[in-house]
Amino acid sequence: MNVSVSTAETLRAALGELLDGLPPRQAAQAVERLIANYRGATPTDAPILRDRADVAAYAAYRMPATFEAVRSALEAFADAAADWTPGSHVDVGGGTGAATWAVGATWAGTRPVTVLDWSEPALALGREVAAANPALRDVRWQRARIGSSLELESTDLVTVSYVLNELAASDRAALVDAAAAAARAVVIVEPGTPDGYARIIEARGRLVAAGFRIAAPCPHSAACPIVPGTDWCHFSARVSRSSLHRQVKGGSLPYEDEKFSYVAAARFPVSPAPSRVVRRPQIRKGQVLLDLCGAEELLERTTVTKKHGDLYKAARNADWGDAWPPEGS
Ligand SMILES: C[S@@+](CC[C@H](N)C(=O)[O-])C[C@H]1O[C@@H](n2cnc3c(N)ncnc32)[C@H](O)[C@@H]1O
């Protein structure tokens, strides 16, 4: 079993235990309350995750999805920085620690890790869940408020996952600048919505201005070729659904697809993909249509047919978010 599959299973089991003893109806109600809170006005002046019930609901309902989205972004980053392993990690707005699990699933071994968040119940539950993962035994779970006075310790990697969404514009800018000042690599993940993408593009601009190079998903560090308002760059990660999901959302599908936008950038040389598949490939009879974002700073559709031999086989296996062409072809 590869490390990321086994990490995902360990996380699922640990999250399952959180709900042990909680009547299913009560767990579903906590999730519904949380969804309603998130629909309200954000940013807020105080944490949305206020008590253990909120946090257990968040973790059981959302953490498998944010874990898979971050893991997917980190995998693309690791492909572009093949010789690099983070020696230390700070997860800002880390909540219950999904990104710490994702870093552990991407790079074997242990490293000093600090999770910063303003919600004490989220940090406490994150620590509890992390007890199931030996690689996360020594994580520091530390209370911190993101704002203009935030200073981050110097570290190899900063992750910011599903947090920009909850901040005022000035705090978003302060956080990205603080991450750029502290880290050698920064990975930011947001929901895969037009607004999430807009926040990623803004952060990307700040990272490039601070001297970072984009490692993924973009094949270059120049301006994004998407005309604002016409489209948004996002990807999809498959997440196994828990019984809690089925209860809250109904339906019987064993999985759902988490849509996310991201940027991964580094201060050191990286090898971004030559181009990236930016939509689900369309497989037709004898041909595959691939929508690509390329190093020439252009979006284009390419058609790969049987005539292309091995490349056609590769195109049939290509997935949304993959680098193209695959290495060695
Ligand atoms: C949607 S959760 C994401 C948690 C985690 N990063 C993940 O991917 O699952 C947003 C987190 O940001 C934290 N947060 C929001 N605003 C914050 C602030 N001003 N200071 C510190 N933490 C904040 C929340 O407490 C919450 O844990």
The ligand as a Gaussian input file, in Angstrom:
#p B3LYP/6-31G(d) Opt

LIG

0 1
 C      -12.145000      25.959000       6.649000
 S      -11.039000      25.779000       8.004000
 C       -9.627000      24.994000       7.221000
 C       -8.848000      24.206000       8.196000
 C       -7.682000      23.414000       7.606000
 N       -6.638000      24.286000       7.094000
 C       -8.158000      22.461000       6.535000
 O       -7.722000      22.586000       5.381000
 O       -8.972000      21.576000       6.842000
 C      -10.452000      27.437000       8.249000
 C       -9.551000      27.549000       9.458000
 O       -9.006000      28.867000       9.501000
 C       -9.032000      29.311000      10.847000
 N       -9.078000      30.780000      10.846000
 C       -9.974000      31.588000      10.219000
 N       -9.691000      32.884000      10.459000
 C       -8.587000      32.892000      11.259000
 C       -7.827000      33.929000      11.857000
 N       -8.129000      35.222000      11.658000
 N       -6.760000      33.587000      12.619000
 C       -6.438000      32.284000      12.808000
 N       -7.128000      31.255000      12.281000
 C       -8.186000      31.556000      11.505000
 C      -10.311000      28.685000      11.397000
 O      -10.318000      28.629000      12.830000
 C      -10.296000      27.312000      10.753000
 O       -9.619000      26.368000      11.536000

